């Protein structure tokens, strides 16, 4: 779960990608988080709405991949992990 799962699902659904410099923040699951895609033109407005309590995750890219600190993650491995998670929890 966590942010990496949401980013992966967004890439799969949209055909766009994302590049980020976050590492630790990608993996822990958290409750009450919201992932919002906004244009850089209105990012200040969004930040003001949330009283500055936001964290920039990264930038949308035209290529359907996830790049973390300049390294592209293996989308096949991510897909397999995403696709088998439910099965493991139900079968075990």
C-alpha positions, 0 to 999 in steps of 0.5 A: 500500500502507501503512496507508491501504490497510489502512484502506480495505479495512477500511472496504470490508469492514465498512461502518464508517469511520475518522477519524484525525489521521495523515497521513505515517504513512498512506502508506509501506509497512512490513513487520512492522506489525499493524493491530488494532481494539480497544475503548477500554476495553481499549486500555491492556491492549493497549498494555501487551502491546506494551510501549507500542510502538503508535501510535493510528491513529484511531477507528471511525465509523458512516459508511463513510468515511475522514476525515483531519484532519477532511477526508473522502477521496474513496472513489471515487478510493480504490477506483479506485486500489485496484482498478487497482493490480494491473492496472498492475503486471501490464500494465506 
